[in-house]
Amino acid sequence: MKKRVLALLLAGVMALGMTACGSTAPEASGNGQEAPSQEGEIGETEKPADSGEGIQVGIVLPTKDEPRWIQDETRFGEILDEAGFTYQVLFSQGSSATEKTNVETLVSKGVKVLILCPQDSAAAASTVDYAADNGVTVISYDRLITGTAKLNYIVGFDSTSVGTAQGNYLIEQAGDKKGNPLYLYAGATTDENAFLFFEGAWQALQPKIADGTFVIKNSSEAEALSDTQELTREQMSAILGQITTDWDFEVSKSKAEANLTAASAADKGDVFILAPNDGTSRSIADVFAIDPDVTSYVITGQDAESASIQYIIDGKQSMTVLKDTRILSRAAVDMATEILESGKATTNATYDNGAGEIPMYQMEVLSVTKDTMQEYIFDSEYYNAADFTGLE
């Protein structure tokens, strides 16, 4: 089965391609029939069972309001149709209650394997317990689920390395210059990945904060811990409480505006910005770009959204971390295939989710800049270069 995983990963990347950012995902079943709408289910793609055996694979994603998850819905449909499984994709729309309702719906339909990307890492534990108690094998997808030993598998990227890549990029751009203003932003405090992203970034940045290369301008908690490289969970929570964006574009914009309003002209100039993902990066960059006291800015990102690829081309965003979700979604389906066929999936790592060591299939990330964009984005057919402007 390991051969199946590797073959599908290698063959599928070039075959699938990506759905355009902001496009509308299909509201139809995998066999061309309209998918029924049920209370608590926000947007769904379904391939119904014809044999009365129920749904084999259920997928629950956090929201349909972000391009990333719309793209995942489309890819899951393509891969699962190709594999011949019955399936249903549901969205929780930022609500853990809706997430639980969606899982209950899938369990009532006889789902065998649940691929769940949680809205809230801790709140999802009870939902996982419910599914497991009803005989469902649960895979935590992309985002980690904490606090339950009944979680069977995790499939995702090395989240700490995402932050490390972001931090190292800022360090490279700063060079030997001292006193560079540093603005820190993070994801939602309800998302375990946000802590791991920040942990990786902090471990890279902290020595350069301690030696004066960077000077933190928007977090008193982080500033007070500038001599501490290994942060406790409590210390990270205190920092993230000040710099969280909630993964929300408007929250990111408002927080950046408030930070710059409170900052003096001396706290601006050539600034460096740790932004956790592409949506927040664009919102924050737009704010810094119009401040008259900001001479230049270097800003990170994550997810390689098409809008941010254009921002990088235009010089509005500096980098993004590519987590090739074509590989991720296919790896999740490969795990489901192994579980359905043999009862066990291939893994290459483990993760302590606070309740136990959970088997994990982990993948690496890539840093995308203007210099690496051709290789990582266009040569790999992640996006079509013809869809972007400003390329030579």
C-alpha positions in Angstrom: 0.0 0.0 0.0 3.0 2.3 0.5 3.6 2.0 -3.2 0.0 3.2 -3.8 0.5 6.2 -1.6 3.8 7.3 -3.4 2.5 6.6 -6.9 -0.7 8.6 -6.3 1.1 11.5 -4.7 3.6 11.7 -7.6 1.0 11.2 -10.4 -1.7 13.3 -8.9 0.2 16.5 -8.4 0.7 17.2 -12.1 -2.8 15.9 -13.0 -5.1 17.8 -10.7 -4.1 21.5 -11.0 -5.7 24.2 -8.8 -9.1 25.9 -8.9 -8.9 29.6 -9.4 -8.9 31.7 -6.2 -12.4 32.9 -5.4 -14.2 30.6 -7.8 -17.4 28.9 -6.8 -17.1 25.2 -5.8 -19.7 22.8 -7.3 -22.9 22.4 -5.3 -23.6 19.1 -7.0 -23.0 15.5 -6.3 -20.1 13.5 -7.6 -22.3 11.8 -10.2 -23.8 15.0 -11.5 -27.0 15.0 -9.4 -27.8 17.9 -7.1 -26.7 17.4 -3.6 -29.5 17.6 -1.0 -29.2 20.4 1.6 -29.7 19.6 5.3 -30.1 21.8 8.3 -26.6 22.5 9.8 -24.8 21.7 6.6 -23.3 24.7 4.9 -22.5 23.9 1.3 -21.8 20.3 0.4 -20.5 18.1 -2.4 -21.8 14.6 -2.3 -21.5 11.3 -4.2 -24.4 9.3 -2.8 -24.3 5.6 -2.3 -26.2 3.5 -4.8 -25.8 0.2 -2.9 -27.3 1.2 0.4 -23.9 0.8 2.1 -23.9 4.5 3.2 -21.1 7.1 2.9 -17.7 5.6 2.9 -15.7 8.8 3.4 -16.9 12.0 5.0 -15.0 15.3 4.9 -15.7 18.3 7.2 -13.9 21.5 6.4 -14.0 24.7 8.5 -15.5 27.3 6.1 -16.5 28.0 2.6 -15.5 31.7 2.9 -11.8 31.2 2.1 -10.4 30.1 -1.3 -8.2 27.5 0.3 -11.1 25.4 1.5 -13.1 25.8 -1.7 -10.1 24.4 -3.6 -9.9 21.5 -1.1 -13.6 20.7 -1.7 -13.1 20.6 -5.4 -10.0 18.4 -5.2 -11.5 16.0 -2.7 -14.4 15.5 -5.1 -12.1 14.8 -8.0 -9.9 12.4 -6.1 -12.8 10.5 -4.4 -14.6 10.2 -7.8 -11.4 8.8 -9.3 -11.1 6.4 -6.4 -14.8 5.3 -6.7 -15.8 6.0 -3.1 -19.1 7.3 -1.9 -18.5 10.5 0.0 -19.9 13.8 1.3 -18.1 17.1 1.9 -19.6 19.5 4.5 -18.6 22.9 5.8 -18.8 24.1 9.4 -18.7 27.9 8.6 -16.6 28.8 11.7 -18.9 27.0 14.1 -17.9 24.1 16.3 -21.6 23.4 16.9 -22.2 23.1 13.2 -19.1 21.0 12.9 -20.5 18.5 15.4 -23.9 18.5 13.6 -22.1 17.8 10.3 -20.2 14.8 11.9 -23.4 13.5 13.4 -25.1 13.7 10.0 -22.2 11.7 8.4 -22.3 9.1 11.2 -26.1 8.7 10.6 -25.2 8.0 6.9 -22.8 5.2 7.9 -19.5 7.0 7.3 -16.5 4.7 7.7 -13.7 7.2 7.5 -14.0 10.8 8.6 -11.5 13.4 7.4 -11.9 16.4 9.8 -10.3 19.8 9.6 -11.4 21.4 12.9 -12.6 24.9 13.5 -11.4 24.7 17.1 -8.6 22.2 17.9 -9.7 21.6 21.4 -13.5 21.8 20.9 -13.2 19.1 18.2 -12.1 16.5 20.7 -15.7 15.7 21.8 -16.7 15.4 18.2 -13.9 13.0 17.5 -14.9 10.9 20.5 -18.5 10.8 19.2 -17.4 9.5 15.8 -14.9 7.0 17.3 -17.6 5.7 19.7 -19.7 5.0 16.6 -17.0 3.0 14.9 -15.6 5.7 12.6 -11.9 6.0 11.9 -11.0 9.7 12.2 -8.2 11.5 10.4 -7.3 15.1 11.6 -6.7 17.0 8.3 -4.2 19.9 8.1 -5.2 21.4 11.5 -4.4 19.4 14.6 -7.1 18.1 17.0 -6.0 18.1 20.6 -7.2 16.5 23.9 -8.5 13.1 22.7 -6.7 9.7 22.5 -9.5 8.5 20.2 -8.1 10.4 17.2 -6.7 7.7 14.9 -4.5 9.7 12.5 -3.2 13.1 11.5 -2.3 14.1 7.9 -0.6 17.5 7.5 2.6 19.5 7.1 5.3 20.1 9.6 3.7 23.1 11.1 6.7 24.2 13.1 8.8 24.4 9.9 6.2 26.8 8.5 7.1 29.4 11.1 10.8 28.5 10.9 10.7 29.3 7.2 8.9 32.6 7.8 11.3 33.6 10.6 14.4 32.6 8.6 13.2 34.7 5.6 12.9 37.8 7.8 16.4 37.2 9.2 17.9 36.8 5.7 16.3 40.1 4.6 17.5 42.0 7.6 21.1 41.0 7.1 23.6 42.6 9.5 21.5 45.8 10.2 20.5 46.3 13.8 17.4 47.9 15.3 14.9 46.7 12.6 11.3 47.3 13.8 9.5 43.9 14.0 5.7 43.5 14.1 4.3 40.1 15.1 1.0 38.6 14.1 -0.4 35.1 14.6 -3.4 32.9 13.8 -6.4 32.1 15.9 -5.7 31.0 19.5 -8.3 28.2 19.0 -6.1 26.7 16.3 -3.3 24.5 17.5 -1.4 25.1 14.3 -1.2 28.8 15.1 0.9 28.0 18.2 3.1 25.7 16.2 3.6 28.3 13.4 4.5 30.9 16.0 6.8 28.5 17.9 8.8 27.8 14.8 9.0 31.5 13.9 10.0 32.5 17.5 12.8 29.9 17.7 14.3 31.3 14.6 13.8 35.0 15.4 14.5 35.0 19.1 18.3 35.0 18.9 18.1 38.0 16.5 15.7 39.7 18.8 18.1 39.2 21.7 21.1 40.6 19.8 19.2 43.7 18.7 18.7 42.8 15.0 15.0 43.1 15.5 13.0 45.2 18.0 9.5 44.1 18.7 7.0 47.0 18.4 3.5 45.6 18.9 3.6 43.0 21.8 4.7 43.8 25.3 4.4 40.1 26.2 6.8 39.1 23.4 9.2 42.0 24.3 9.3 40.9 27.9 10.3 37.4 26.8 12.9 38.5 24.2 15.7 36.6 26.1 13.7 33.3 26.2 13.9 31.0 23.2 11.9 28.0 24.5 8.5 29.5 25.4 6.1 27.6 27.6 2.5 27.2 26.4 1.4 29.8 28.9 4.0 32.3 27.6 3.0 31.7 24.0 -0.7 32.1 24.9 0.1 35.5 26.4 1.8 36.6 23.3 -0.8 35.2 20.9 -3.5 36.9 23.0 -2.0 40.3 21.9 -1.2 39.5 18.3 -3.9 37.1 17.2 -5.7 37.8 13.9 -8.3 35.1 14.4 -7.4 34.2 10.8 -9.8 37.0 9.9 -9.0 39.7 7.2 -10.8 42.5 9.0 -9.3 41.7 12.4 -5.9 41.7 10.7 -6.5 45.0 9.1 -7.9 46.6 12.3 -5.0 45.3 14.4 -2.4 46.6 12.0 -4.1 50.0 11.9 -4.2 50.1 15.7 -0.5 49.1 15.9 0.6 51.8 13.5 -1.5 54.4 15.1 0.1 53.7 18.5 3.6 53.6 17.0 5.8 56.6 16.6 7.6 57.5 13.3 10.8 56.0 14.9 9.0 52.7 15.3 8.4 52.5 11.5 10.8 53.2 8.7 12.0 49.9 7.2 9.8 47.3 9.0 9.7 43.5 9.2 6.3 41.8 9.6 5.6 38.2 10.7 2.2 37.5 9.2 0.8 33.9 9.7 -0.9 33.3 6.4 -1.7 34.9 3.0 -5.1 36.4 3.8 -3.8 38.1 6.9 -0.6 39.1 5.1 -2.4 40.9 2.3 -4.7 42.7 4.8 -1.7 43.8 7.0 0.4 44.7 4.0 -2.3 47.0 2.6 -2.3 48.9 5.9 1.5 49.2 6.1 1.8 50.2 2.5 -0.2 53.4 3.0 1.4 54.6 6.2 3.6 57.6 5.3 6.2 56.8 7.9 6.7 53.2 6.6 9.6 53.4 4.2 9.5 49.7 3.2 8.2 46.5 4.6 9.1 42.8 4.4 6.2 40.5 5.2 5.7 36.7 5.3 2.7 34.6 4.3 1.5 31.0 4.0 -0.7 28.9 1.7 0.5 30.3 -1.7 -3.0 31.6 -2.5 -3.2 33.0 -6.1 -3.9 36.5 -4.8 -0.7 36.4 -2.8 1.3 35.1 -5.7 0.2 38.2 -7.6 1.0 40.3 -4.5 4.6 38.8 -4.5 4.9 39.6 -8.3 3.8 43.1 -7.6 6.1 43.6 -4.7 3.3 43.9 -2.1 4.1 40.7 -0.3 7.6 39.3 0.2 7.1 35.5 0.5 4.7 32.7 1.2 5.1 29.2 2.5 3.8 26.6 0.0 2.0 23.6 1.5 1.0 21.8 -1.6 -2.5 21.0 -0.8 -2.9 18.9 -3.9 -0.5 16.4 -2.2 -2.2 16.9 1.2 -5.8 16.1 0.0 -4.6 13.1 -2.0 -2.5 11.9 0.9 -5.7 12.1 3.1 -7.6 10.0 0.5 -4.8 7.5 0.3 -4.9 7.1 4.0 -8.7 6.6 3.8 -8.1 4.0 1.0 -5.7 2.0 3.2 -8.0 2.1 6.1 -11.0 0.9 4.1 -8.9 -1.8 2.5 -6.7 -3.0 5.3 -7.7 -1.2 8.5 -4.4 0.6 8.8 -2.8 3.6 7.2 0.9 4.4 6.4 2.5 7.1 8.7 6.0 8.6 9.0 5.7 10.5 12.3 3.8 11.0 15.5 2.3 14.0 17.3 1.5 14.4 21.0 -1.9 16.0 21.0 -2.1 16.2 24.8 -3.9 12.9 25.2 -1.5 10.5 23.4 1.0 10.0 20.6 -1.1 10.1 17.4 0.3 8.5 14.2 0.9 11.1 11.5 1.7 11.3 7.8 3.8 14.5 7.6 4.9 16.5 4.6 7.5 19.3 4.2 6.9 22.9 3.1 8.6 25.2 0.5 9.4 29.0 0.7 8.1 30.8 -2.3 9.6 34.2 -3.3 10.1 35.9 -6.6 13.3 33.9 -7.0 11.7 30.5 -6.4 8.2 31.1 -7.8 9.0 29.8 -11.3 10.2 26.4 -10.0 7.8 25.9 -7.1 4.6 27.4 -8.6 4.7 27.5 -12.4 7.0 24.6 -13.3 5.1 22.3 -11.0 1.8 23.6 -12.6 0.5 24.6 -9.2 -0.8 27.7 -11.0 -0.7 28.7 -14.7 1.7 31.7 -15.3 -0.7 33.0 -17.9 -3.2 33.8 -15.1 -0.9 36.4 -13.6 0.2 39.8 -14.7 3.6 41.4 -14.4 5.7 38.4 -15.2 8.7 38.8 -17.5 
